């Protein structure tokens, strides 16, 4: 029996370690550099990165300078690591990045100039990464701009050449091979730099996509690289909540707000103590499923604080735990039900659910 009707988010660091090593084995001899942006995909960048450092990770990717600063504080002083900032060099940020030993992923010529100017004022060569646009058309130097930089890097020590695949989750898309060819054509221009192209899905397209560094994100946290469960990976996040009430309803009864759900038959329903305030998407109603023991049961409604679950003929009692995300309620399947990607499912998990880290060493 529960004392408080609170959802619980359990974050399994042993499962995270398992996934890291599984991805490392697939990508070998390439290095695995975990992506821990958006607070470790909503699961806590500090605990996530500390465990991955223990498992051997020495490079990490974040999006924002604020994320990088927080991660450096969480890892230091005993866990030295290279922290790449995908935002590059925001206006006025050069000094903060340089003094904190953070590595910007530069993607525009103005960023190149700002980084070079700061490095010269500081009297040092600044290790940076360079993002080139090979066809995703979101961030990155053009191929011509990359050639200009390669010819005159100034005070910049270009340690990594990076690009990002736009269609990696669709292995047959010809854009993948086009981007690979453009990326490989640029690599000789930066002979002293390592190279990184593939992320969770990209690294599964073939060894040439792994290059020197693979940047896994969603697969570290248990999401399949191609939007479907991968049996080699374990669920890192498990969201559970207790049953608050059980009701007998009749055919024709409406469930929750409006007329979105009208029962076609008599039904036993369970009211569960979690909702979209805990991060579950309303769009999962009617398609998503919760797990009660070994039974998978339809979610009829998702409100702010509550979910209504069709119990069908399952035995249930008030206080029983329902898994809404986890080893049974798989991340990829919930994303399909909600009409989104698994990344969004994770980052929308809110701080209201009680958080428990498992496998903390």
C-alpha positions in Angstrom: 0.0 0.0 0.0 1.3 3.5 -0.8 1.5 6.3 1.6 1.3 9.1 -0.9 -0.2 8.9 -4.4 3.1 9.9 -6.2 4.5 8.7 -9.4 8.1 7.4 -9.2 10.8 7.7 -11.8 13.5 5.1 -11.3 16.7 5.7 -13.3 18.7 2.5 -13.6 22.4 3.4 -13.9 23.4 -0.3 -14.3 21.2 -0.4 -17.4 22.9 2.7 -18.6 26.3 1.1 -18.2 25.1 -2.0 -20.0 24.0 0.2 -23.0 27.2 2.1 -23.0 29.3 -1.1 -23.3 26.9 -2.6 -25.9 27.3 0.5 -28.0 31.0 0.5 -27.5 31.3 -3.0 -28.7 29.3 -2.2 -31.8 31.3 0.9 -32.6 34.8 -0.4 -31.8 37.5 0.8 -32.4 35.7 4.2 -32.4 35.3 6.1 -29.1 31.8 6.5 -27.6 31.2 10.1 -26.5 27.8 10.2 -24.7 25.3 13.0 -25.5 24.0 14.3 -22.2 22.3 17.5 -23.4 18.9 18.5 -22.0 20.0 17.4 -18.5 20.9 13.9 -19.7 17.7 13.6 -21.8 15.8 14.6 -18.8 17.3 11.9 -16.5 20.0 14.0 -14.8 23.2 14.8 -16.6 25.3 14.8 -13.4 24.5 11.2 -12.2 24.4 10.0 -15.8 27.8 11.4 -16.7 29.5 10.3 -13.5 28.4 6.7 -14.0 29.5 6.8 -17.7 32.9 8.3 -16.7 33.3 5.4 -14.3 32.5 3.0 -17.2 35.2 4.7 -19.4 33.6 7.7 -21.1 36.1 10.6 -21.5 34.2 12.9 -23.9 30.7 14.3 -23.6 28.4 16.4 -25.8 25.9 19.0 -24.5 24.0 21.7 -26.3 24.2 24.8 -24.1 27.0 26.6 -22.3 25.0 26.4 -19.1 24.8 22.7 -19.5 28.5 22.4 -20.1 29.3 24.5 -17.0 27.0 22.4 -14.8 28.5 19.2 -16.2 32.1 20.4 -15.6 31.1 21.2 -12.0 29.6 17.7 -11.6 32.6 15.9 -13.0 35.5 17.9 -11.6 38.0 17.7 -10.0 38.4 14.0 -10.1 36.9 13.2 -13.5 38.7 15.0 -16.3 36.8 14.9 -19.6 36.4 16.8 -22.9 33.1 18.6 -23.0 31.9 19.6 -26.4 29.3 22.4 -26.7 27.1 21.9 -29.7 25.8 25.5 -29.7 29.3 26.6 -30.6 30.4 30.0 -29.6 27.5 32.2 -28.6 28.0 35.9 -28.6 30.2 37.0 -25.7 30.8 33.4 -24.5 34.4 32.9 -25.7 36.0 33.8 -22.4 33.7 31.6 -20.3 34.2 28.7 -22.6 37.9 29.0 -22.8 38.5 29.6 -19.1 36.3 26.6 -18.2 38.2 24.4 -20.5 35.1 23.7 -22.7 35.3 22.8 -26.3 33.0 24.7 -28.6 31.7 23.0 -31.8 32.1 26.0 -34.2 29.6 26.2 -37.0 29.8 29.7 -38.6 32.6 31.9 -39.8 31.8 34.6 -37.2 32.3 32.0 -34.6 35.6 31.1 -36.1 36.7 34.7 -36.0 35.5 35.2 -32.4 37.3 32.0 -31.2 40.5 33.0 -33.0 40.5 36.5 -31.6 40.0 35.3 -28.0 42.7 32.6 -28.4 45.2 35.2 -29.6 44.3 37.6 -26.8 44.8 34.7 -24.3 48.1 33.8 -25.9 47.2 30.2 -26.5 46.0 27.8 -29.1 42.4 26.8 -28.4 41.2 23.3 -29.0 37.9 23.4 -30.9 35.6 21.2 -32.9 34.3 22.2 -36.3 30.8 21.4 -37.5 30.4 21.1 -41.3 27.0 21.0 -43.1 27.0 17.9 -45.3 23.3 17.9 -46.1 21.2 18.2 -43.0 21.0 22.0 -43.5 20.6 23.0 -39.9 24.0 23.9 -38.5 27.5 23.9 -39.9 30.1 25.5 -42.1 29.5 25.1 -45.8 32.0 23.0 -47.7 33.6 26.1 -49.1 33.8 27.8 -45.7 35.4 24.6 -44.3 38.1 24.8 -46.9 38.8 28.4 -46.1 39.2 27.5 -42.4 41.4 24.5 -43.1 43.7 26.8 -45.1 44.0 29.4 -42.3 43.1 28.0 -38.9 44.9 30.8 -37.0 45.1 30.2 -33.3 42.6 27.4 -33.4 43.6 23.8 -32.7 41.0 21.9 -34.6 40.7 18.6 -32.8 37.4 17.3 -34.2 35.6 17.5 -37.5 31.9 16.8 -37.0 28.8 16.5 -39.0 25.2 15.3 -38.4 23.1 12.9 -40.4 19.6 14.0 -41.2 18.1 10.6 -42.2 20.1 8.1 -40.1 16.9 6.5 -38.7 16.0 5.7 -42.3 18.8 3.4 -43.4 17.7 3.2 -47.1 17.6 7.0 -47.5 20.2 8.1 -50.1 20.9 11.2 -48.1 23.0 9.1 -45.8 25.4 8.0 -48.4 25.5 11.5 -49.9 26.4 13.0 -46.5 29.0 10.3 -45.9 30.7 11.0 -49.2 30.8 14.8 -48.6 32.2 14.2 -45.1 34.9 11.9 -46.2 35.9 14.4 -48.9 36.5 17.0 -46.2 38.5 14.8 -43.8 41.8 15.2 -45.6 41.6 19.0 -45.2 41.9 18.5 -41.4 44.6 15.8 -41.1 45.2 16.4 -37.4 41.5 16.2 -36.4 39.5 13.2 -35.4 36.1 12.7 -37.1 32.6 12.2 -35.9 29.5 11.6 -38.0 27.2 8.9 -36.5 25.0 9.1 -33.5 22.7 6.4 -32.2 21.3 5.5 -35.6 24.1 6.6 -37.8 26.6 4.3 -36.1 24.4 1.3 -37.1 24.6 2.2 -40.8 28.1 0.7 -41.2 31.6 1.1 -39.8 32.4 4.0 -42.1 29.8 6.0 -40.3 31.4 5.5 -36.9 34.6 7.3 -37.9 36.6 8.1 -34.8 33.9 9.2 -32.3 30.3 8.0 -32.1 27.8 10.3 -30.3 25.0 8.2 -29.0 22.1 9.8 -27.3 18.7 8.0 -27.3 20.2 4.5 -27.5 22.2 5.1 -24.3 18.9 5.6 -22.5 17.3 2.5 -24.0 15.7 3.8 -27.2 16.2 1.7 -30.3 18.2 3.5 -33.0 15.6 3.1 -35.7 12.5 4.0 -33.6 11.7 0.4 -32.4 12.9 -1.6 -29.5 16.4 -3.0 -29.7 16.7 -6.2 -27.6 20.4 -5.5 -26.9 19.5 -2.3 -25.0 17.9 -2.0 -21.6 15.4 0.6 -20.4 17.1 3.2 -18.2 14.0 5.1 -17.1 11.0 3.4 -15.4 7.9 5.5 -14.5 5.4 3.9 -12.2 2.4 5.1 -10.3 -0.2 3.6 -7.9 -3.8 2.9 -8.6 -5.9 5.4 -6.7 -9.4 4.2 -7.4 -11.3 1.4 -9.4 -14.7 2.0 -10.9 -17.3 -0.1 -12.7 -18.6 1.8 -15.8 -21.4 1.1 -18.2 -21.6 1.1 -22.0 -22.2 4.7 -23.2 -20.4 6.2 -20.2 -17.9 9.0 -21.1 -14.4 8.9 -19.6 -12.7 12.1 -18.5 -13.1 15.4 -20.3 -15.4 16.0 -23.3 -16.4 13.1 -25.4 -13.0 11.8 -26.4 -13.7 8.4 -24.9 -17.2 6.8 -24.9 -17.3 3.2 -23.7 -18.8 0.7 -26.1 -19.1 -1.9 -23.4 -19.2 -2.2 -19.6 -15.7 -1.7 -18.2 -13.7 -1.7 -15.0 -11.3 1.2 -15.0 -8.4 2.2 -12.8 -7.5 5.8 -12.0 -3.7 6.0 -11.8 -1.7 8.8 -10.0 0.2 10.2 -13.0 -0.6 12.5 -15.8 0.8 15.0 -18.2 2.1 17.1 -15.3 4.5 14.1 -14.8 5.5 14.2 -18.5 3.2 11.8 -20.1 1.7 13.1 -23.4 -2.1 13.5 -23.8 -1.7 12.2 -27.3 -1.0 8.7 -25.9 -4.6 8.3 -24.8 -6.4 5.6 -26.8 -3.1 4.1 -28.1 -0.7 4.0 -25.2 -0.7 1.1 -22.7 0.3 0.6 -19.1 1.5 -2.6 -17.5 -0.1 -4.1 -14.4 2.2 -7.0 -13.6 2.3 -9.1 -16.8 -0.8 -7.5 -18.3 -0.7 -4.8 -20.9 -3.8 -2.6 -20.6 -5.1 0.3 -22.7 -4.8 3.9 -21.5 -8.2 5.6 -22.0 -7.4 9.1 -20.9 -4.4 11.2 -19.8 -5.2 14.3 -17.7 -2.9 16.6 -15.8 -2.7 14.5 -12.7 -4.4 11.2 -13.6 -4.6 8.4 -16.1 -7.6 6.2 -16.7 -6.7 2.6 -17.5 -9.0 0.0 -18.9 -8.5 -3.0 -16.6 -10.3 -5.5 -18.9 -10.3 -8.7 -16.8 -7.1 -8.1 -14.9 -7.1 -8.5 -11.2 -6.3 -5.2 -9.6 -6.4 -3.4 -6.2 -6.0 0.1 -5.0 -2.3 0.7 -4.4 -1.1 -1.6 -7.1 1.8 -0.3 -9.2 1.3 0.5 -12.9 4.3 0.8 -15.2 3.8 3.6 -17.7 7.4 3.6 -19.0 10.1 1.0 -18.6 11.2 -2.5 -19.5 7.6 -3.5 -20.4 6.1 -0.1 -21.3 8.8 0.4 -23.8 10.1 3.9 -24.7 9.8 3.4 -28.4 6.3 1.9 -28.2 5.1 4.8 -26.1 6.6 7.3 -28.6 4.7 5.6 -31.4 1.5 5.7 -29.4 1.9 9.4 -28.7 2.9 10.3 -32.2 6.3 11.5 -31.4 10.0 10.4 -31.0 11.4 8.7 -27.9 13.6 11.7 -27.2 10.6 13.9 -26.5 9.1 11.2 -24.2 12.2 11.4 -22.0 12.9 15.1 -21.9 9.2 15.8 -21.0 9.4 13.8 -17.8 8.8 16.4 -15.1 10.3 16.9 -11.7 7.1 16.0 -9.9 7.6 12.3 -9.9 9.9 11.1 -7.1 13.3 10.3 -8.6 15.3 7.3 -7.5 18.7 6.4 -8.9 19.5 2.7 -9.0 23.0 1.4 -9.2 24.8 4.4 -7.7 28.3 3.4 -6.8 
